[in-house]
């Protein structure tokens, strides 16, 4: 055991990225498992297959890495590797806070915790799911060991090891005997797996379904490519307007169901008493107004994908109907007498709510939660993808311009892009699109009759933003709370301190935004610092505040602040 630890520690110390650390960890664990099989009663009748690191942040996936026995490097998730991630395994590990052994054929989960019972309890979402079982067996995995990835801050994911041994069906395999050794290896590796950066990914090729991909999305897409190739339910959480429906369509187009129907059901637009009808359809006479047969979203997406957005708006009655559909893959349209129709549909679910909190509040069924929370990912808000803001704005204004002038071209000035990056986007892409449309209209009015290139200038966007900030807009206390929450969320996301002093940059952000909109001297007057201008002390004051802003942006991983030009110009004037 000491040699195992020494070899793993040496490899981890040399690792520079998550993928290298995952390869070293899985290779060592697989060797331990192979040695255990070779000295067990199953020698010659069992094969250790692979190991997978599942790195999670709360309820969503961050990274995946799989290593097959005999492979020198982890599998490339972008070439269709048949990963399978199990919500059952994750819940079992969370429930018992220990490793678990799973006998896939029998459908039992055996916690390694002392005196914990073997269970196939459906209440634990034991392996009674035919789909889960078939997916594991399709990978020849009859016995699985799942180990918690533990850090001082709590559970950061899990590591699963898969083996094939029909001779051990219904009997204890080797996992419990080597469980402590495997867990110790996992505990040693956990800080490296969670703390090392992801290996730089190649810039993904954009397309009509995802025309803009920034740094944050580029890191998320490898996981989504894996998930797209599964047929399990994907749960996409994220703020309203962040682009969940676009991401769902992207997943559909990269799945085995591409070319088949893609349907969207946005529950915000459907009254509660019509939700069942919209989902399952109805027969003529099923209710007042049902003058003809009508297919529902499930029937319209047959063979393809159904994206159900804002799932938290689903009534408890409709939740029961959706649960039945997900478990049995069958449904009955409203008013249909007997029998049920089979549904060959892949589901992608969207929400901007904390579904686990909705379960605790009694507004969302716990059993349905575990049915939809199979492949969970989080869509970052636009404010967390600031490098994408100029790219999205260029895409949006050119799309709009080509609707009027198919051969035309539109562009944004650098000042315009900096203003957009510096602005707040609580409404995400939807709000940005509204602003760009409004600014585009203002530019067209100003350049009426002009041909050739259209330039969207800073003043056009500034006026468009002024309309957005009407009295009926978001109250300042609410916006300040949202900014504070974003700061805390960033600190939690990076699993490292984010110095509170960096919050002092807010003063500089306010001042810089004012300068962008009304000019330097007027900005100081507007914000109650006119005396600094009169005494010619405003240069140093602005430089001091802008340096704090620049420090904040760099701490957040940006090259520099979008107000760097103001800082440079101040330095020139002061000189």
N, C-alpha and C positions, 0 to 999 in steps of 0.2 A: 504493500500500500504506500509505503514511503517513497518508493521509486516512481509509482504512478503520479503522486502529488508533485514530486520534484520535476518530472518531465512536463507535466501540465503547466506548472508555474513558470518554467523556463520558456515554454511556447507562448504563454499569455503575456509575459513581460516583453517579448519581442513583437507582439501583435500591435499593429497600428490602426486597425479598423475592426468593426463588428464581425465581418465575414471571416477574417483570419482567426479571431478568437473563437468563433462558433465552430470552425473547422477543427481547431485543436481540441476543443472540449468534446465534440461529438466523436472524434476519432478515438480519444482515450476511453470514453464511455462504451463505445462499441467493442473495443478490445476487451474490456472487463466483461461485457456480456458474452462475447464469443468464448472467452476462457471458461466462464461459468457453464456454458452449454456443453463444452467439450469434456468437462469433468462430471457432468450430470448423467442421470439415467436416460436423458434424451439425446445423448451424443449420437451423431449420425442420423438422427431423425428430426432435427430442428435446425433452422437457419436464422441467424440474426440478419435483419434486412437493412435497416436504416435508422437514423436519428434525426429529429427536427427540433430546432430551437424556435419557440414561439414567444417573441418579445411583445409584451403588451403594456399599455399605459392605461390603467383603470380598466374600462370595459372595451377598449378598442385595440386593434392590432397596430404595432409600429413596424415590426420587421419579422421576416421569416428566413430560416436557413435550413436546408436539408442536406444530409450527407449519407450516401449509400455505402454499404460495406464494400471496401475495395477501391472506392473512389479517392482521388487525391485532392479534390476540391469540392466545395459545396455546389449543389446543382444550381444552374442558372434558371431563375424563376421566369425569365422572359421567353423560354423556349418550350413551354408547355409541360413542365415537370408536374407529375400528378401528386401534388401535395394534398393532404387531407387534414384539415383542422377541425377539431371536435369540440363542440360546445359542451357535450356531456363530460369529456375529460376535464375541461377547465372547471366546470361547476363542481365536479367530484373533488378535485384538488383544493378548491376554495372552501368547500364544505368541511373537509377533514383536516386541512392545513398540513397535509402529509402526502407522500407519494401514494399512488394507487396502481394496482394491477388490474388489467381488463382482459377478461376471456371473451373474445368477440363472439364466438360461435354460441356459447351458452348465454351470453348477455349479462354477465355479472361484473360488478366493480368491487374490488377488494382493497380497502384502505390499508396502508402499512402501519397506521397508528395502532398503539397497543390496545387490544381488546375491541377494536372496531369490527363490526360484523360485515361479512360479505353481503352485498345487496344487489338486487336487480330491481329495486323499488322504483316504479314509474314516477313516484313523487320526487325522486332525485334525478329524474330523466336518466334512469339507468339504461343500459344498452338494449332496450326493448324496441328501439327505432329500427325498422327494417332498412330504411335508407342508410343510416349510419353504419349498420352492420355490413350491408352490401358494399359500401364504399371502402371499408377496411379490407374486407375479404377480396375485393377486386384488386387490391394491392398485395394480396397474399399475406396480409397481416392478421394472424389469428390471436396473437397475444401482444398486449401493449403495456408498457410501463410508463407512467406519467409522473414526472418529478416537479415539484414547485421550484421556481426560480426565485430565491429569496434574497432580499436586500434589506438593509436596516430600515428603509422606508416602507417595507411591506412586500407584497407579491408583485414581481415585475414580469411574470409570464410563466412558462413551463417548458420542460424538455421532454419530448416523447421518444421512446425507443420501441421499434416494432420487430416482431419475430414471427416466423411461420413454423407451427408445430401442431399438427393435427393429433399427434399421439398424446398431447397434454390437454386435450379438450375436456373440460370439467374437472381438471386436476390442477394442483399448484405447479406453476412453471418456475423458472429460476429467479424471478424478479425480487421476491422478498428476501432471498438469501444474499443478494448483492445490493439490496436497497440502500443500506447505510453507506457503502462505498460510493455508489453512484451519487447519492445526495451530497456527500462531502465534496466530490468533484464539482458538482453543480454549484455548491455554496462558494467554493473558491473562485469559480469562473464568473459568478454573477456580477461582481463589480466591473469586470472587463466587458462583459456582454452588454451591460446597460450603460456603461460610461464611454465606450469607444464610439467614434463617429462611424456612420455608414460609409462604405467604400463609394467614392464618387461615381455617380451613374451617368451614362452617356445621355446627352440631351435627347429626350424622346421626340420622335417625329410627330408633328402636329397634324391634325386632320380636321374635317368639318365638325366632328363631334367634340373635340377638345382642341380648339384652334390656338390656345395659349397655354403654355406649361412653364411655370417658374420653378425656382429651386425647391420650394416646399412640395409642390405637386410632383416634381420629378422623383423625389424620394418616396412618395406614396404609391406611384404607379407600378413599381415592381410587385408590390403586394396585391394591388388590384388586378394585375394581369393573372396572377395565380388564382385569385378569387373568381375572376370572370370565367375561367376554364372549368370551375366546379359547377355543379348544378344545385348546390345548397343555397339557402337564402342569404343574401347580403343585406346588412343593415348599415345604411349611410346616415350618420348623424351630422348635424351642422346647422348653422344659422339659416334662417329664411333668406332666400335670394343668393346663397353662396354658390349655387350651381349643382345641387344634388341631382336634379333630373338630367342635366347634361352628362354628369358622371355615370348615372345609371344607363343612359343610352350608349355611352362609351363602352361600358362593361358588356352590354348586350352585343355590340358589334364585334367584340373580341371573344365571344363565347361560341360554343358549337351551335347555337340557335340563331346566329346572324343570318339575315335573309328571311327570317320568319317574323311574325308580327311583334311589334313593340308597342305596348299600351301604357298610358299613364292615367292613374286615378288619383286626383288631388282631393283629399277628403275635406279640405277647407271649403270647397265649393259645393259639397253635397250635404243637404240637411240630414239629420240623424235618421229620420223615418224613411229615407230613401237609400240609405247606405247598403242594405242587403240587396235591394233591387239593382243598384248600380254594380254591385259585385257579381251577382249571380244571374241577373236578368229576370224576366218574368214571362208568364203566359198570358194570353188575352183573357181579360176578366179577372185577373188576380187581385186587382184593387181598382178603385174608382179612377178612371183615366187611362187604364190599361186597355186600349182599344185594339191593340195588335201584339203579337209576340215580339219580344225584344231581347237580343242577346246582351249579357252583361260584360263587364271588363274581362272576366275569366275566360268566357267563350271567345271573345274577340282576340285574346292573346294566345289562343290555343297553338301549341307548338313553339311558342316564342317566350317573351318575357313580359311580366306585368310589374310595373313600378307603382307601388302604393305610397304616396307621399302624405306626410303629416299623420302617421299612423296613430298618434296619441289622440286624434280627434274621433277615432272609431268608437262607437257606442259599445257598451258591454254586451248587448244582444248581438251586434255584428261581430264583436270579438269572438264570441262563441262559434259563430258560423265560419269565420276565417280559421280558427283553430282546427275545426273539423276538416276543413279543406286541406290544411297543411299536413294533418296527420293521416288522412285517408286518401288524399288526392282525388276526392270526389265531392260533388255538390249537387244541389237540386234547385233549379230556378223556381222563383215564387209562383205558386199556383200549379206547379206540375204535380200530378197525382202520386205515382209510386216510382220507385227506382231512382238511381242517381247517375249522373254523368261523370265520366272520368275526366280529369284535368291534367293535360300534359303541359305544364306551365312552370317556368322558373320565376321566382319572386325576388324582387329587390324592394326593400322597405326604406323609406325616408322619414326622418323626424328631426325636429329642432328642440325636442323636450328630453329631459332626463327620464327615460322610461323606467329605470330602476326606482326612481323617486315616485313615479306614477304608480308603480306596483305597491310601494309602501303606503301610499295614500289611498289605495283601494280603487283607483280609477283605471287601472290596466291589469289584466289577468296575468298572474305569475306564470301559468303554464304557457300562455301565448308569448310572453316575454322570452322564455327560453326557446321557443320555436323560431322566433324571428332573429334572435341574437346569436346566430350561428357564426357568421363571418362579419364581425363588426369593424367598421372603419369610421374615421372622423374626417369630414371635409373641412379643412381650415377656413376660417372666415377670411374675407378679402384683406382685412387689416393685418392678418398674419402672412399674407402673400403680397407684400408691397411691391416686390419686384415685378409682379404681374400687372400692376395698375396701368402703367403706360402702354404695355402691350395690348391689354384688353381695350383701352381707350382707342388705340390706333385701329384695332380690328373693328370696333363698333362704329367709328366715324366713317371708315372706308366702306363698310357694309351698307351704312345709311346712304352714303354719297353715290354708290354704284346703283342703288335703287332709282336714283334720279338721272344719273349720267353713267351708263354702263362702262364707258371708256374713261371715266374720270378718276382722279386720285385726290385724296385728302391727307393732310398731315398735321401734326401738332408741333408747336414750337417747343424748344427745351423748357422755357419758362412755364408753359402750359402744363407740361408733364410734371414739373416740380410742384406746381400748385396742386395737381391731382393727388400726387403721392403724399403731400403734407396734409391733405384733408382727411376727415373722418368718414368712414363708410359703414355706418350701422346697418344700412340696407343692402350692403354687399354688391354683387354684380348687377342686381336689378336696379339699385339706386344709381350706380355708376352709369348704366345704360340710359337712365332717364336724364341724368346731367349731360351726358354726351349728346343726346338727341336735342335737348334744349339749347345747348351751346352751338350745335350745328345749325339749328334754325336761326339763331341770332347771327351767325356768320353768313348764312345765305341771304338774310335780309340786308345785311350790310354790303354784300357783294352781289346784289341782284343783277342778273344779266351778264356777270363776268363768266368767262369760260376758262378752261385749263385747271390748274391746281387750286384746291381750296385749302386755306390755311386756318386752322383753329387756333386762335391766339388766347393769351392769358386773360384778357379782359372779357372774352366771350364766356369762358368757364367761370370766371369770378362772378359775372352777372347771373349765370345759371345757378351757381351755388347760393347766391343771395336769395333767389326765389325759394330755394330749399330750406333756408333758415327763417322762414316766416314764423310769426308768433305761435302758430299751431304746431310747430315742429317739436322736436324732442327737448324737454326741459333740461336746463343746465345741470341741476343736481343728478338727474338720471344719467346724463352723458358722463359726468364726472365719476359716478359709481361704475359705469361701464369701463372707463379708462383705468380705474383702480383695479377692477376685476381682471382686465387684460394684462396688467402688470404682474399681478399675482399668478395668473394662469401661465404666463411665460416662465416665471421662476419655477413653477411646479413642472412644467414640460421639460425643462432642461436638466432637472434633477441636480441643480447646483444653485448656490446663492445668486441672487440678482440684487446688487447693492441698492439699498433704499435711497441713498444719496442721488442715484440716477433719476429718481422721481422729481428732483429739483429742476430737471430739464423742462418741465411743463411751462414754467415762466417764459423760457426762451421760445418754446413752440408758439405760445400765445403771441408774443412779440413778433416773431417771424411771420406768422400768418397775417397779422395786422399790416406789417410792412408790405407783404405781397399784395394786399387788397387796396391799401390807401396811401402807400408811400412811407418813407422812414420818419420824417419829422411829424407828419400827421398821426402816425401810429403811436409815437411817444405821447403826443397830446391826448389822443383818444384813450390811452391807458393810464393817464394821470401822471406822466413823467415829463411834462413840458419843461420843467425847470432844468432837467438834464440837458435839453437842447439849448436853452438860453445860456447855460454855463459851459457849453461845449464839452460836457462830460458824457454825452450819449454814445460816443464811439467806443470808449472803454466798457461802458455798461452793456452795450449790444454784443461786443466781442466776448465778454464774460458769459453772457447768457447763451450765445450761439455755440460756444465751446462745450457747454454742458449738454446741449442738444446733440452735438457731434459725438460726444462720449457715449450718450445713450444709444444712438444708432449703431455705433461700433460694437457696443456690448451686446446688441441684439443680432450681431452677425452681418450688418450692412457695411459696405465699404466706407461710406461716409453719409453725412446728413444731406437731405435734399435742399438744405438752406446754405450749403457750403459756399455758394456764390455770394451770398450776403456777407458771410464771414470774410471772404477774400477781398470783397470791395471795401469793407470797413477797414481792413488792414492797410489797403492802398491809400484810403483817405487819411487815416491817422498818420501814415508815414509822411 
